[in-house]
Every structure is written in C-alpha cells, then in structure tokens.
Amino acid sequence: MPCHSTPVYSHFHHNISLRLLDCSPSLEPGYVPEDDQFFSNPAKWLGERYTAVEKQLPSHLVMFDPVVQDVMPFIDQHNYSQAAIFFHSHFPEGLAGRTVAVYYR
C-alpha cells in the first residue's frame, strides 16, 4: 500500500520495522514513483525485490483487494496465509479496493 494509505505507528502502537511503498514526488525527468512501479506489475515488483532467500521476505504483506489476484502466485510460493481482511471504502477508486487484505508467514 502506498505511504499515504497507511496510518503506520499511530495505529500500530509498537516500534516495528515497516516497509511501505514510496510515493514521494520528484522533479527528476522520467522518475516513476515506487508505488506506480508496484501497481503497474505487482507480481514482478515483488519478485524483483524479494528473492528466494527466506530471511529477506517480509513477515506480513498488506494490500488492497484488487492486487491480491496478481500476487497470489508469490503468496502461494512463499507460504503466506491470509490473516485478515478489513473494510476500506464503499467507493473504491483505481487500485484502492473495497477491502485491505493481510497475509502472514
């Protein structure tokens, strides 16, 4: 999920390590924000950032429901299980779905 979609520490109330998609703007010509790179091909993005080395894989994946189908092969390959689904919006727009899915290893 993009950085602006996640309330982070105000909701977690723990000092934990998180990795959020960066959506910072840039004046650099040709710059493509990380969240745009992810949403253009979620499975490819995950495959390029997280190799088969199990220690590098995140313990949890949190994503909007439209992305789940695209990354299901990654989820299955690395033995993630669904932990929860949370309501997000009655009026989803773009790749932000009605729900947010949480997977864990």
Protein Blocks (a to p, Z undefined) as FASTA:
>chain_A
ZZklpgkjmmnopacddddddfbdcfbehiacfklmmmmommlmmmmmmcfblklpcfbd
cddfklmmmmmmmmmmnopacfbdcdfbfbdghjbcfbdcdddZZ
